[in-house]
Amino acid sequence: MMKYSPFQDEPSNDNNNSIGQNAESQPPNNAPKHPVAVFFHLFFKIVAVAIFILSSFINIGFVLTFIIVTLSSAFDFWVTKNVTGRKLVGLRWWNQIKDDGSNNWVFESVQDKSQVNPAESLMFWVPVLLFAAAWFVFAIISLFGLSFLWLVVEIVCFLLAGANLLGYIKCAKDARKKVKGMAQSYIVGTIVNQAINRV
């Protein structure tokens, strides 16, 4: 079975400039390399929260609000999980269900962390954390306010946002563990090679 790696389509980061490009045409290090991904990473989150909040001021109706907010959150879940996580922080996760019914978390991370822009990484993590926290707060408010219809919307959105947050936290931990393992194996290999060369 051939394993798909989402990082094979990333351009290599070599120092050779292409014909017709000079150093001035390269974006600065902190400028986003993926502005479209950043836009959609924020767009669906903002639409979901804005429509949800505006529905209390403007009488849009529960059904229409439910549909727009749930679809926006679902689009955000898909975009964050499959596109922006890969482009902005070099991480990707998914969950496989085995034949026996157990699940298996699968994590991928880019090996060269220099491809990850620190500004884009911040633009990824902060909204992911705030979006999940916002839906949790909305759910608590609705629970205490006995607004059980709105609680359904908030729980659905929190579960979608929380699944992405949990998946990316686990993926980031796995990536750190892999880097630590590679560093340890490199150090052990260097020590063994030096010991062999002295003999």
N, C-alpha and C positions, 0 to 999 in steps of 0.2 A: 504494500500500500504506500503510495507516494504521499509524503507529508507536505502540505502547503505551508510555505513561510511567507508572511505578508511583507517581509522586509526585502525580498528579492527585487521588487520594483523600485526601490529607493535608488536615486542616483548616487554613484560613488562620489566621495568627497576627496578628489585628488587636487593637487596644487596646480596642475597644468590648466592654463586658461585656454578656452576654445578660441578658434580663429574669429576675430572681430570683437572679442570681449577683452576688456582691460580691467585693471584692479578697481577702477572707480565704478564700474557697472555692477560690481558685486554688492549685495545688500550688507549693511553693517551687521555686526554680530548679534546685536539685540533686536534688530528688526525681524518681524515675523517672516519665516520662510514659507509659511502656508496660510496666507491671510483668508482664503476661502474656507479652509477648515476651521480657523478661529471664528469666523463669522457664523457658520452653522453650528459650531459648538455652543455659542452664546445665544443664537437666534431662537431655537426651539425652547430653551430654558426660559428666556425672557417672555416669549409669547405665552407659554403655559402659566407662568406666575402672573403676568399682567392681565390676561383674560380672567383668571381666577379672582384677582383682587378687584378688577373693574366690574365684574358681575355683581358685586355687592352694592356698587354705586349706580350702575346702569342696569335696568331690568332686562337682561338678556334672556333669562330663563334657565332653569336648572338643566334641562336636557341638552340645549345647545352648548351651554358652558361645559357640561360633562363631556360632550363629544369633542369640542375643540381642545380642552385641557388634556384629556386622555390621549387624543391623537398626537398633540404636540409633545407630550411626555414620551409616548411610544417612539415617535420619530427621533427625539433626543436620545433615548436609550440606544436605538440602532446606530445613529450617527456617532455617539460617544464610544460605543463598544467596538464598532467595526471600522471607523474612519479616523476620528480625531485622536483616539488613544494611540493609534499606530503612527499617525503623522506628527503629533505634538510632543508625545513623551516616549515614543518607541516601545510601547507596550501593547499587548493584545492578549485577551483571555477568552476562553469559552469553557463550557461544561458539557462533558459527554456522558450520556447514560449508557451503561454497559448492559449486556444481555441479562445479567442477573438482577438488574434493577438498581444497582449501586451507581453512584455518580463519580466522575473523575474530572477534576479541574485541570485544564491544560493552559500553560502560560508560555508566551513567547516574548522575548525582549531583544531589542537591537543590541548587537555586541559592541559597537563603537558608540559610546555615549557622547562623543564629540558632535554627533549628528543632531543631538537634542539641543534645541535653543532654550536657554534658561528663561527667557521672557515667555515663550510659548508654553513651557512647562508650567509656569506660574498661571498663565491664562487657562491652562487645562485644570489644574488641581483646585484652585480657588472656587470656580463655579461648580465643580463636581461636589465639593464639600458643602458649599452654601445651598445648592439646590436640594440636596438630601435633608439638610438641617431645616430649610424653610418648610418643606412638606411635613416634617416631623412637628414643627411648631404649629403649623396650621391644623394638623390633626389633633394635637393636644387642646388647642383653642376650641375646635368643634366638639371634642369630647366633653369638655366642661360646659360648653354652651348648649349641649344636647342637640346639635345639628347633625343628626345621623346620616342624612342624605349627602351632605357635604363631606362627611367623614369617609364615605365610600370613595369619593374622588381623591381625597388626600391620601388615603391608604394605597390606592392603586399607584398614584404618582410617587409616593414614598418608596414603595416596593421596587418600582422601576429605577428610581434614582439610587436607592440603597443597594440594589444588585450591582449596578455599575461601580459604586463606591467600594463595596466589598471585593468585587472582582479585581479592580485596579490596585487596591491595597495589597491583596494577596499576590498579585502579579509583580508589584514593585518589590515585595519581600523576597519573592523567588528570584528576581533579577539580581538583587543584592547578594543573595546566597550563592548564585552562580558566579558572580564576579569574585567573591571571596574565595570560592573553591578554585577558580582559575588562578588567582594570585598565589594561593597556597601551593598548588601543584607546580607553578612556575618557580617558586622559591625552593621547593624540595628538589625539583629537577636541576636547578642551578647548583645546589649544594652537592648533589650526587655527581654531577658532571665535574665539579671542581675536585671532589674526592678521587674520582677515577683518573683525572689528569695528573694528580700528584703522585699516584702510584706508579 
